[in-house]
Amino acid sequence: MGHEYITLDDEPRGVRVLTLNRPDRMNSWNAAMRQELRDAVEDTALDPGVRVLIITGAGERAFSAGEDVGGMGDLTALGTRGFRAHAWRIHDVFDTIEAMEIPMIAAVDGVAAGGGVAAGGGFELALSCDFRVAGDNARFVMPEAKVGLIPGSGGCSRLVTYVGRGRAKELVMLGGTLRPDVALQLGLVTEVVPAGTALDAARGMADRLAAMAPLALGMAKLVLNTCADVDGETGRRLERLGQSVLKTTEDHREGAAAFIEKRTAQWQGR
């Protein structure tokens, strides 16, 4: 299916690249773009051939500058209940990205800004991914307080788990900007690379991930995400349950055989 505001490219080894493609508007969101992203994420979640998804923005100016100011009226005109119902649809996309049992990488060059009208922003999209590779020109910004709002697409809840309450308050309440070197120190980004090379670095990371057992990566993501919200004993029970499932898979048998035979494993995702 063709898209107007995003592009999808399938690359070797099951790597898919999703590009936010409004460079003239700093890859900011409008209603059509939100729907295209939703469709693309749902299709990817159901595609067994995709091993890793990279999300990036066209051009070097921005990953995404958040909500297009010119399109704010289409949401505020919905009324309070209508807005919440509509906003939930894009929040659900971010939740799907976070929960999807394949690795997700955000390749961030330029600005990654919050959602503006709490309907989904670049910073919040990046936060929903498992890994963030940032160019040294990247800037992470939460500007919502300047227009009388808060980050409402996971910007508060996800940010505080990554950087802690104090730094999250600084970014959300003061509208601060987080540079990539500081984001790296805080564990918010995985790697900082020269400007304009974030996508290439993300591809290198994706190749490393694609070489791993896909079922094991999916289970690891599920267990790690869940362990962040439960007590330690519950987490260990979930670990044992996940391991018991993986022990029965063809991929585990193949991986063990390949290790003994000193060869590259041929993963089947079964």
C-alpha positions as CSV (number, residue, x, y, z in Angstrom):
1,M,0.0,0.0,0.0
2,G,1.3,3.4,-0.9
3,H,1.9,6.1,1.7
4,E,2.1,9.9,1.4
5,Y,3.9,10.8,4.7
6,I,6.0,7.7,5.6
7,T,8.1,5.3,3.6
8,L,8.7,1.6,4.2
9,D,11.8,-0.3,3.0
10,D,12.5,-3.9,3.6
11,E,16.2,-4.7,3.7
12,P,18.2,-7.9,4.0
13,R,18.0,-10.2,7.1
14,G,14.5,-9.1,7.9
15,V,15.3,-5.5,8.7
16,R,12.5,-2.9,7.9
17,V,13.1,0.8,7.9
18,L,10.1,3.1,8.5
19,T,10.9,6.7,7.6
20,L,8.7,9.7,8.7
21,N,8.7,11.6,5.5
22,R,7.7,15.2,5.9
23,P,11.1,16.8,5.9
24,D,9.7,20.2,4.8
25,R,7.7,20.2,8.1
26,M,10.5,18.7,10.2
27,N,8.6,15.4,10.0
28,S,5.8,16.8,12.2
29,W,2.6,14.9,12.6
30,N,-0.7,15.5,10.8
31,A,-3.9,13.3,10.9
32,A,-2.9,11.4,7.7
33,M,0.6,10.7,9.0
34,R,-0.7,9.4,12.3
35,Q,-3.0,7.0,10.4
36,E,-0.2,5.8,8.1
37,L,2.1,5.1,11.1
38,R,-0.7,3.2,12.8
39,D,-1.3,1.0,9.7
40,A,2.4,0.4,9.2
41,V,3.1,-0.6,12.8
42,E,0.1,-3.0,12.8
43,D,1.2,-4.6,9.5
44,T,4.8,-5.0,10.9
45,A,3.5,-6.6,14.1
46,L,1.7,-9.2,12.0
47,D,4.6,-9.8,9.5
48,P,6.7,-12.9,10.6
49,G,9.4,-11.9,8.1
50,V,10.4,-8.7,10.0
51,R,13.1,-9.3,12.5
52,V,14.0,-5.7,13.4
53,L,12.2,-2.4,12.8
54,I,14.1,0.9,12.5
55,I,12.2,4.2,12.7
56,T,13.8,7.3,11.5
57,G,13.0,10.7,10.0
58,A,13.7,12.1,6.5
59,G,16.5,14.6,6.4
60,E,19.0,15.7,9.1
61,R,16.9,18.6,10.7
62,A,14.5,16.4,12.7
63,F,13.5,12.9,13.7
64,S,10.1,14.5,14.3
65,A,9.3,18.0,15.7
66,G,6.0,16.7,17.2
67,E,2.5,17.8,16.3
68,D,2.2,20.1,13.3
69,V,0.9,23.4,14.8
70,G,-1.1,24.0,11.7
71,G,-3.1,20.8,12.4
72,M,-3.9,21.3,16.0
73,G,-7.5,22.4,15.3
74,D,-8.5,19.0,13.9
75,L,-8.0,17.5,17.4
76,T,-9.1,20.3,19.7
77,A,-12.3,20.6,17.8
78,L,-13.2,17.1,18.9
79,G,-14.1,18.1,22.4
80,T,-12.8,16.5,25.6
81,R,-14.1,13.0,25.2
82,G,-13.6,12.9,21.5
83,F,-10.0,14.0,21.9
84,R,-9.3,11.3,24.4
85,A,-10.8,8.7,22.2
86,H,-8.8,9.9,19.2
87,A,-5.5,10.4,21.1
88,W,-5.8,6.8,22.5
89,R,-5.4,5.5,18.9
90,I,-2.0,6.9,18.5
91,H,-1.0,6.1,22.1
92,D,-2.0,2.5,21.3
93,V,0.5,2.6,18.4
94,F,3.3,3.6,20.8
95,D,2.2,0.9,23.2
96,T,2.3,-1.6,20.3
97,I,5.8,-0.6,19.4
98,E,6.9,-1.0,23.1
99,A,5.1,-4.4,23.4
100,M,5.9,-5.9,19.9
101,E,8.1,-8.9,20.3
102,I,10.7,-7.7,17.8
103,P,13.5,-5.2,18.5
104,M,12.7,-1.6,17.6
105,I,15.4,1.1,17.0
106,A,14.9,4.8,16.8
107,A,17.6,6.5,14.6
108,V,17.5,10.1,15.7
109,D,19.1,13.0,13.8
110,G,18.1,16.5,14.7
111,V,15.1,17.4,16.8
112,A,12.9,14.9,18.6
113,A,10.2,17.0,20.2
114,G,7.1,16.1,22.2
115,G,3.6,15.9,21.0
116,G,2.4,19.4,21.3
117,V,-1.3,18.4,21.6
118,A,-0.6,15.1,23.3
119,A,-1.5,13.2,20.2
120,G,1.9,11.8,19.6
121,G,5.4,13.3,19.3
122,G,8.8,12.5,18.0
123,F,10.4,12.2,21.5
124,E,7.6,10.0,22.7
125,L,7.8,7.8,19.6
126,A,11.6,7.4,20.2
127,L,10.9,6.6,23.9
128,S,8.6,3.7,22.9
129,C,11.4,2.0,21.0
130,D,13.9,-0.4,22.6
131,F,17.0,1.4,21.5
132,R,17.8,5.0,20.4
133,V,20.8,5.8,18.2
134,A,21.4,9.5,18.2
135,G,23.4,11.7,15.9
136,D,25.5,14.3,17.8
137,N,23.2,16.9,16.3
138,A,20.2,15.3,18.1
139,R,18.1,17.3,20.6
140,F,15.4,15.8,22.8
141,V,12.8,18.4,23.8
142,M,9.5,18.4,25.7
143,P,7.9,21.8,24.8
144,E,4.3,21.1,25.9
145,A,4.3,23.3,28.9
146,K,4.9,26.3,26.6
147,V,1.5,25.8,25.1
148,G,-0.3,24.9,28.3
149,L,-0.1,21.1,28.1
150,I,1.9,18.1,29.3
151,P,3.5,15.3,27.3
152,G,0.5,13.0,27.0
153,S,1.6,10.2,24.8
154,G,3.9,8.3,27.2
155,G,6.3,11.2,27.6
156,C,5.8,11.4,31.3
157,S,5.5,7.8,32.2
158,R,8.3,6.5,29.9
159,L,10.7,9.3,30.4
160,V,10.7,9.0,34.2
161,T,11.6,5.4,34.0
162,Y,14.7,6.2,31.9
163,V,16.1,9.4,33.4
164,G,14.5,9.6,36.9
165,R,12.0,11.9,38.5
166,G,14.3,15.0,38.8
167,R,15.6,15.0,35.3
168,A,12.1,14.2,33.9
169,K,10.7,17.3,35.8
170,E,13.4,19.4,34.4
171,L,12.6,18.4,30.8
172,V,8.8,18.4,31.2
173,M,8.2,21.4,33.6
174,L,11.0,23.7,32.4
175,G,10.9,22.7,28.8
176,G,14.5,21.8,28.8
177,T,16.6,20.3,26.0
178,L,18.6,17.1,26.4
179,R,21.8,16.9,24.4
180,P,22.8,13.5,23.1
181,D,26.0,13.2,25.2
182,V,23.9,13.8,28.4
183,A,21.2,11.4,27.1
184,L,23.9,8.8,26.7
185,Q,25.1,9.3,30.3
186,L,21.6,8.9,31.5
187,G,21.0,5.7,29.5
188,L,18.3,7.3,27.3
189,V,20.3,6.6,24.2
190,T,22.4,3.5,23.3
191,E,24.9,5.2,21.1
192,V,25.9,8.7,19.8
193,V,27.3,8.9,16.3
194,P,28.3,11.8,14.0
195,A,25.4,13.8,12.6
196,G,23.8,12.3,9.6
197,T,24.9,8.7,10.4
198,A,22.3,7.6,12.9
199,L,20.5,5.5,10.4
200,D,23.7,3.7,9.2
201,A,24.6,3.0,12.9
202,A,21.1,1.7,13.5
203,R,21.4,-0.6,10.5
204,G,24.6,-2.0,12.1
205,M,22.8,-2.6,15.3
206,A,19.9,-4.2,13.4
207,D,22.3,-6.6,11.7
208,R,23.6,-7.7,15.1
209,L,20.1,-8.2,16.4
210,A,19.0,-10.0,13.3
211,A,21.8,-12.5,13.8
212,M,20.3,-13.5,17.2
213,A,17.5,-16.0,17.8
214,P,14.3,-14.0,17.1
215,L,12.1,-15.9,19.6
216,A,14.6,-15.4,22.3
217,L,14.8,-11.6,21.5
218,G,11.0,-11.4,21.6
219,M,10.8,-13.2,24.9
220,A,13.6,-11.1,26.4
221,K,11.8,-7.9,25.5
222,L,8.5,-9.2,26.9
223,V,10.1,-10.3,30.2
224,L,12.3,-7.2,30.6
225,N,9.3,-4.8,30.0
226,T,7.2,-6.7,32.5
227,C,9.9,-6.9,35.1
228,A,10.0,-3.1,35.2
229,D,6.4,-3.1,36.6
230,V,6.4,-6.1,39.0
231,D,8.2,-7.3,42.1
232,G,11.3,-9.4,41.8
233,E,9.8,-12.7,42.6
234,T,7.1,-12.3,40.0
235,G,9.8,-11.3,37.5
236,R,11.8,-14.5,38.3
237,R,8.7,-16.6,37.8
238,L,8.1,-15.0,34.5
239,E,11.8,-15.6,33.5
240,R,11.4,-19.3,34.3
241,L,8.1,-19.5,32.3
242,G,9.7,-17.8,29.3
243,Q,12.8,-20.0,29.5
244,S,10.6,-23.1,29.7
245,V,8.9,-22.0,26.4
246,L,12.1,-21.3,24.6
247,K,13.6,-24.7,25.7
248,T,11.1,-26.4,23.5
249,T,11.7,-24.5,20.3
250,E,13.5,-25.6,17.2
251,D,15.6,-22.4,17.4
252,H,17.0,-23.5,20.7
253,R,18.0,-26.9,19.4
254,E,19.5,-25.3,16.3
255,G,21.4,-22.8,18.4
256,A,22.8,-25.4,20.7
257,A,23.9,-27.6,17.8
258,A,25.5,-24.6,16.0
259,F,27.4,-23.7,19.1
260,I,28.8,-27.2,19.5
261,E,29.6,-27.5,15.8
262,K,31.1,-24.0,15.7
263,R,28.9,-22.7,12.8
264,T,26.4,-20.0,12.3
265,A,23.0,-20.8,13.5
266,Q,20.1,-20.8,10.9
267,W,17.2,-19.4,12.8
268,Q,13.6,-20.3,11.7
269,G,11.6,-18.4,14.3
270,R,10.0,-21.7,15.5
